[in-house]
Amino acid sequence: KISSEVHFASPWFRTAKKRNYFLMYRLSIYDTQFSEEAAVLKHYGLDNLNPDYWEEEDNRKSLRYSISDFSNNITPGDERSCDDADPLGLKQNVFGDTPYADLLRGADFLRYTLDQKSEALRNLVQDNFDRFVSAKNTIDTVYGEMKAKSLNPESGYGVNVLDNAISDACDRAEQVFGPVLANRSKADKIRSTLSVLEKYKYFFNLPSSLMESMKQQKYDMVIRDYKKGKVVLDSTMGTEGTDTNGAASEREYDETALSAQYRKVFDKVWLEVDKIMEEMKDQLFKQLTEPWRSMEEQEKTINILLELETVEDPVWHYLDSQYKFIIDLLKESYQEQLDKIQALKKSFPENYSNNKEMAIRLKKSIRSVNLRDFDSLIAGKEMDVQMWKAILEIVKSLSDLLLRCLPDFWKLSKSFMDGKFQKSPTVLSANKRRRQGMDLRKVDQCEKMASGVIELYASFLSELFSLSPSDEPSTPVTPISPITTYKKPSFVPSHSDSVTTCYFLTKVLKEMNECVNDINSINMASDASGTLSTLMDQTRWCFIEVICETWNADAKNFFYLEDWSLDQDNREITNFLRNFHIFHKYNSRSAYKIASLNYVSDKEDNKSKIPENYFYKIKEAFLNSIYAYLEGLVHLVFTDYTPLETVIEKEPTDIIHKTRIDPSQMDSRILLTISNFSNLKQLMIPRIVSQFETAYKCSMVEDIESLNTVVDQLDGILFEDYIKRKSANVRDIITNGILSGEIDWSNISKPTEVHSFVYEALLSLVLVHAQISDIAKPLINRALTVLLESMAHDCLEAFSKVEKFSLGGMCQATLEIEFMNQTLAQYVSPQAQETLQLIYTTIEQLYDTSSGNGRLDSELSSVKQFLIESRKNTSLQFMCFKKPK
């Protein structure tokens, strides 16, 4: 042992050892240097470290892996784990192209670095050489002792006893500390679980928070919490625990391990979340079928469902359900209102109305129009009013439903077709829709559904108004068109007057027009607009026909409204004219409103354009109603008056304040009717025709002439009848007075007075004057002038039948003719004057000159004196004939 220690500790040994280790170090340096040189040659694809020329990078890519392989963390062979630091000290790593000049500088740097490392390694060996030697000696000593004591594997190298003791200690420790460690392990697991629960408290409370938000209908909060929970789940259960270089941090590794440990728990919680979200989807889809919700609320619901990426398209689900709802709602509303109309029709008596009852209805309607009291018109309990109100209500109900539902439906459809509800809310072209997978069939279906709603609306109104293609004539109706039998549509109450009909038809068409304008303003498909245009055209023409027919029908029966009450402003005409003017003006204006109603544009110039077919139809009704009215005036004169309604007679009052004539007297009816004709010709007809010309921008000169001709003819018929009866009375008086034989014209000695028949004839004219003055004062001159002409003619005929006149007889006849002439001087027309001259000539021709020709001058002088006295004595009686000063 001592010699061995001396041997190992001898200087020679130490020197040899040192030399040996140094050699080993130098060899390791050379090996390292050689391996590094080989790596450099391989990396740059070189044959030696001193190449004669430089190769481009593209030529060398085949000799080594590309840079992209490194960027993708893919390297060939064992080089995946090599150090990528640049040994030349030029860059952070070796993955990149380097200029040749930089490589030269890198080579110098490499040589310097190798020298520094070699020197450092040499110093390390020298400083720790004694430790290396001591460690070697100790190892050798231990190994020698082990061999000396037979410490072999069979004996356990002498540690069996220790090994047994340690095993016993481990068993006892396991018995004592096993439960403690187990409890500690459980406590650690519980602590770990609690920490996880605390850390992911939001996630585990997510189902309850989602349910609470759903109950409060805070769907935005549900979406927010759901997305937040999904992020937590993905970050905990996913595989994002690696960095960009493929290395996992310690913390990320722990989280990944944790997610695996609690995967079942997290999965169970998320399964409950998914179940809740499915319930919410079902609830939201159900809301889309609830039509009472606002459009804004439904759009919000749709957007929420789109965020949830449902399998079924929520937009299409809403549109489809909304379309069915609108269709059902229109059908239900129409049928409900139609049932009311049918019930009203059944409640009407079969013979509900006759001409007089219709006239009473018309009179009441005209009174309401005159007072502009339309509230009383529509507040009436008459059956026709109830019927019209039901018709107006059904149109208003359908129009309101259409305006309430269709614009929102089309707005959402348009948004759907424009791609507003895609993930990108920008407006998309047709090609983009195809690329993004939009179902163009659904786009077409949206347009068809919107058009279907309008077509249903149009079909209901067409059915209600009994419309057909024939209700829109393709050619204008001219005055010479053949007369066709008109059949009143079923929707028009058979007992409704024209004024009430006009009022409600304009109301109905106004309601439809407003609805159509509002629908057209949302710019729907052209076919939908065409459907509405056709509906309006057919409805307008149907209404025009109804108005014109009822207008003419009421004009024919308008004479029933004549109660012979005097106009307050002009007591020489009846209220009958004023009522007709109100009636005619209102119907004409209503027809104009319907004919000129513009349902496409609000431009003013379009409103004044009336289609020709409408113009001819309205003009025909306009003229026919006037002609019918004129015929009714004549009918009133020659028909005994029967009051339309029971008249409460008032006590007699002063004639100045009288309000009506005695309609039982034909003369009174004739005179007042003639006065009405005069007013019609001078004022009313020109006024209403002028209004028509202004409204329709037409000329009616020929029509006015025709009307005036008819008025003159009818006026002449009535006036002739009146004069005929009055002149017959005068003729009888004159004829009897002259030819009765009581006066012997051939034996009268001289005149003593005017004969009584002259007074009687003139007094009959006084009565005529009084009658006309009381009823139609402007007719006095006309009537007395004609009566004087007739009376003069009667005198001429009577005196022509006398055989001869004595001097006294001639003077007597002259006295009486001159008395009549001077009494009625202001009514003497040229024709009457001519007849009077013929009378004088006739008397002179029949004068018997043998009866006293010498006394002619004295007799004529006495006639003149008698004439003056007679005129003076009768001045009071015949004062009415005196010309006013």
Disulfide bonds with the S-S distance in Angstrom:
none
